[in-house]
Amino acid sequence: MPRQGMLLVYTGEGKGKTTASLGVTLRAIGRGMKVKYYQFIKSPERTYGEQIALRKLGVETVQLGVGFTWTKTPEEHREALAKAWKTVKEELQDTTTDVLVLDELNNALAITKFPIDDVLPLAEVLEAIQKRPKTMNLIITGRSAHPSILALADLVSTIDATKHYYAEQDVKAMKGIEF
């Protein structure tokens, strides 16, 4: 008998939200499940360690963003978010996907520097989550998860930052550790 798909949310200020989603992804691949991995903020113009590894494992991995909000104009981000939402809305209807990861969707929904509700409407996101195929497991990551997403979730893990070398030791992002 097919199992009910779950909604797993990894949020909080600490490091490890994407890493947690990758752990579930590895388990799912190991069990022969079809996994798709979409990243809302990361840009296809850059290369990321998880992207390289997932592609080697045969996982469809797509970077939908243009980078961090401070590196591009609001118009560039809005255009990317509109395209991302169009793509992901279709993916949320795919009955053949066992696990769909929406990495940094929480971050995208939490943008306040410029308007996003017309290109990434929260009401549509919530509706699409609720109407996804019953067997699809959905993983959403990123800081500042919206309370409405938390309410829908079957699992919420909040990852706190107790200590981090960025702030305490002024260490820059390291290849293989952060990207």
URBELZI-V831565 format. One record per residue. N is the residue number from 0. RES is the residue in one small letter. PHI is phi in radians with two decimals (none if undefined). BURIAL is 1 if it has 16 or more other ideal C-beta (glycine too) atoms within 10 Angstrom, else 0. D_LAST is the distance of its C-alpha to the last C-alpha in Angstrom with 2 decimals. Layout:
N | RES | PHI | BURIAL | D_LAST
N | RES | PHI | BURIAL | D_LAST
//
This chain:
0 | m | none | 0 | 38.74
1 | p | -1.12 | 0 | 35.39
2 | r | -1.51 | 0 | 33.45
3 | q | -1.21 | 0 | 32.62
4 | g | -1.22 | 1 | 29.08
5 | m | -1.89 | 0 | 27.31
6 | l | -1.92 | 1 | 25.20
7 | l | -1.91 | 1 | 22.45
8 | v | -2.14 | 1 | 20.79
9 | y | -1.99 | 1 | 17.99
10 | t | -2.44 | 1 | 18.20
11 | g | 2.03 | 1 | 18.58
12 | e | -1.56 | 0 | 17.22
13 | g | -1.48 | 0 | 15.42
14 | k | -1.41 | 0 | 11.94
15 | g | 2.27 | 1 | 11.86
16 | k | -1.21 | 1 | 13.03
17 | t | -1.11 | 1 | 10.53
18 | t | -1.06 | 0 | 10.69
19 | a | -1.09 | 0 | 14.44
20 | s | -1.15 | 1 | 14.61
21 | l | -1.20 | 1 | 12.97
22 | g | -1.08 | 0 | 15.67
23 | v | -1.12 | 1 | 18.35
24 | t | -1.01 | 1 | 17.12
25 | l | -1.06 | 0 | 17.56
26 | r | -1.06 | 0 | 20.95
27 | a | -1.11 | 1 | 22.04
28 | i | -1.05 | 1 | 21.28
29 | g | -1.05 | 0 | 23.16
30 | r | -1.67 | 0 | 26.05
31 | g | 1.36 | 0 | 26.23
32 | m | -1.48 | 0 | 25.11
33 | k | -1.53 | 1 | 23.87
34 | v | -2.08 | 1 | 20.44
35 | k | -2.20 | 1 | 18.90
36 | y | -2.25 | 1 | 15.49
37 | y | -2.04 | 1 | 15.39
38 | q | -1.99 | 1 | 12.86
39 | f | -1.33 | 1 | 15.02
40 | i | -1.78 | 1 | 13.11
41 | k | -1.12 | 1 | 10.28
42 | s | -1.71 | 1 | 12.04
43 | p | -1.22 | 0 | 13.14
44 | e | -1.38 | 0 | 13.37
45 | r | -2.04 | 0 | 9.73
46 | t | -2.01 | 0 | 7.95
47 | y | -2.17 | 1 | 4.99
48 | g | -1.00 | 0 | 5.45
49 | e | -1.16 | 1 | 7.40
50 | q | -1.08 | 1 | 9.21
51 | i | -1.06 | 0 | 10.36
52 | a | -1.13 | 0 | 11.52
53 | l | -1.11 | 1 | 13.20
54 | r | -1.14 | 0 | 14.96
55 | k | -1.09 | 0 | 16.23
56 | l | -1.54 | 0 | 17.65
57 | g | 1.47 | 0 | 19.30
58 | v | -1.59 | 1 | 17.63
59 | e | -1.11 | 0 | 17.97
60 | t | -2.23 | 1 | 14.58
61 | v | -2.31 | 1 | 14.98
62 | q | -1.64 | 1 | 13.12
63 | l | -1.80 | 1 | 16.06
64 | g | -1.71 | 1 | 15.24
65 | v | -2.16 | 1 | 15.41
66 | g | 1.86 | 1 | 12.71
67 | f | -1.11 | 0 | 13.48
68 | t | -1.07 | 1 | 17.22
69 | w | -1.56 | 0 | 18.00
70 | t | -1.73 | 0 | 16.82
71 | k | -2.38 | 1 | 19.26
72 | t | -1.36 | 0 | 22.78
73 | p | -0.97 | 0 | 23.87
74 | e | -1.10 | 0 | 25.50
75 | e | -1.11 | 0 | 22.36
76 | h | -1.17 | 1 | 20.61
77 | r | -1.08 | 1 | 23.84
78 | e | -1.10 | 0 | 24.18
79 | a | -1.12 | 1 | 20.70
80 | l | -1.13 | 1 | 21.40
81 | a | -1.09 | 0 | 24.81
82 | k | -1.13 | 0 | 23.59
83 | a | -1.06 | 1 | 20.91
84 | w | -1.14 | 1 | 23.64
85 | k | -1.03 | 0 | 26.07
86 | t | -1.12 | 0 | 23.79
87 | v | -1.20 | 1 | 22.83
88 | k | -1.04 | 0 | 26.46
89 | e | -1.19 | 0 | 27.57
90 | e | -1.10 | 1 | 25.02
91 | l | -1.20 | 1 | 26.34
92 | q | -1.85 | 0 | 29.69
93 | d | -1.31 | 0 | 28.71
94 | t | -1.30 | 0 | 30.86
95 | t | -1.63 | 0 | 29.24
96 | t | -1.54 | 1 | 25.77
97 | d | -1.51 | 1 | 25.63
98 | v | -2.34 | 1 | 22.24
99 | l | -2.07 | 1 | 20.61
100 | v | -1.83 | 1 | 17.31
101 | l | -1.99 | 1 | 17.02
102 | d | -1.24 | 1 | 13.60
103 | e | 1.17 | 1 | 14.03
104 | l | -1.07 | 1 | 17.67
105 | n | -1.00 | 1 | 18.81
106 | n | -1.04 | 1 | 17.06
107 | a | -1.08 | 1 | 18.72
108 | l | -1.19 | 1 | 22.04
109 | a | -1.61 | 0 | 21.96
110 | i | -1.09 | 1 | 21.88
111 | t | -2.17 | 0 | 25.05
112 | k | -1.23 | 0 | 24.77
113 | f | -2.70 | 0 | 26.31
114 | p | -1.21 | 0 | 28.09
115 | i | -2.26 | 1 | 26.25
116 | d | -1.08 | 0 | 28.85
117 | d | -1.41 | 0 | 30.46
118 | v | -1.87 | 1 | 27.32
119 | l | -2.44 | 1 | 25.64
120 | p | -1.24 | 0 | 28.74
121 | l | -0.96 | 0 | 28.24
122 | a | -1.05 | 0 | 31.55
123 | e | -1.16 | 0 | 30.53
124 | v | -1.06 | 1 | 27.22
125 | l | -1.09 | 0 | 29.23
126 | e | -1.10 | 0 | 31.87
127 | a | -1.11 | 1 | 29.54
128 | i | -1.08 | 1 | 27.92
129 | q | -1.21 | 0 | 31.45
130 | k | -1.68 | 0 | 32.74
131 | r | -1.08 | 1 | 30.03
132 | p | -0.94 | 1 | 31.53
133 | k | -1.04 | 0 | 32.78
134 | t | -1.65 | 0 | 30.91
135 | m | -1.37 | 1 | 27.43
136 | n | -1.51 | 1 | 24.96
137 | l | -2.11 | 1 | 22.70
138 | i | -2.05 | 1 | 19.54
139 | i | -2.13 | 1 | 18.56
140 | t | -2.10 | 1 | 15.74
141 | g | 2.13 | 1 | 15.18
142 | r | -1.12 | 0 | 17.03
143 | s | 1.01 | 0 | 20.70
144 | a | -0.99 | 1 | 21.83
145 | h | -1.17 | 1 | 25.15
146 | p | -0.95 | 0 | 28.17
147 | s | -1.18 | 0 | 29.38
148 | i | -1.24 | 1 | 26.30
149 | l | -1.05 | 0 | 26.64
150 | a | -1.15 | 0 | 30.29
151 | l | -1.37 | 1 | 29.66
152 | a | -1.16 | 1 | 27.14
153 | d | -1.55 | 0 | 28.34
154 | l | -2.47 | 0 | 25.66
155 | v | -2.25 | 1 | 23.87
156 | s | -2.02 | 0 | 21.60
157 | t | -1.80 | 0 | 20.96
158 | i | -1.74 | 1 | 18.30
159 | d | -1.62 | 0 | 19.55
160 | a | -1.71 | 0 | 18.16
161 | t | -1.50 | 0 | 20.66
162 | k | -2.70 | 0 | 19.03
163 | h | -2.57 | 0 | 15.79
164 | y | -1.19 | 0 | 15.26
165 | y | -1.00 | 0 | 14.07
166 | a | -1.41 | 0 | 17.63
167 | e | -1.47 | 0 | 19.63
168 | q | -2.16 | 0 | 18.58
169 | d | 0.92 | 0 | 17.04
170 | v | -1.54 | 0 | 13.94
171 | k | -1.41 | 0 | 11.23
172 | a | -0.99 | 0 | 7.45
173 | m | -1.93 | 0 | 6.82
174 | k | -1.05 | 0 | 5.31
175 | g | 1.55 | 0 | 5.59
176 | i | -1.94 | 0 | 5.87
177 | e | -1.74 | 0 | 3.78
178 | f | -2.62 | 0 | 0.00
//
